[in-house]
Amino acid sequence: MPAGGQGFPGGGRGGPRGMGGNKLKERFLGSTAFKTRYEDAYRDMYQKIYGNAAALNALESALKVLATVDGYDEQATSSEADRLRTLLQQRSAYLATRDVTRTS
């Protein structure tokens, strides 16, 4: 659940259902050949989205465009952007601690 007790959009629970993992993923990760490819792809996506701050930069670019739109609500947009920015920063920090993102 998001910080501050706020619910997920649409009232959903968020997170994996049942927290039981994904049996198919676990099966494939049992294969050394597949696991290597999976980890390489994971690292690549991490670098493209979080490692080089692309997600944060995209947010800032979107905010600049939104500021030019008629009916722009600076207060609401700023509040939502701050929440998203915090989420991206937290996710980036967490993923940076994962072995899969730190090894090659």
HELIX and SHEET records of a PDB file:
HELIX    1   1 ALA A    3  GLY A    5  5                                   3    
HELIX    2   2 PRO A    9  GLY A   11  5                                   3    
HELIX    3   3 ARG A   17  MET A   19  5                                   3    
HELIX    4   4 LYS A   23  LEU A   29  1                                   7    
HELIX    5   5 THR A   32  TYR A   46  1                                  15    
HELIX    6   6 GLN A   47  GLY A   51  3                                   5    
HELIX    7   7 ALA A   54  LEU A   66  1                                  13    
HELIX    8   8 GLU A   74  ALA A   96  1                                  23    
HELIX    9   9 ASP A   99  ARG A  102  1                                   4    
END                                                                             
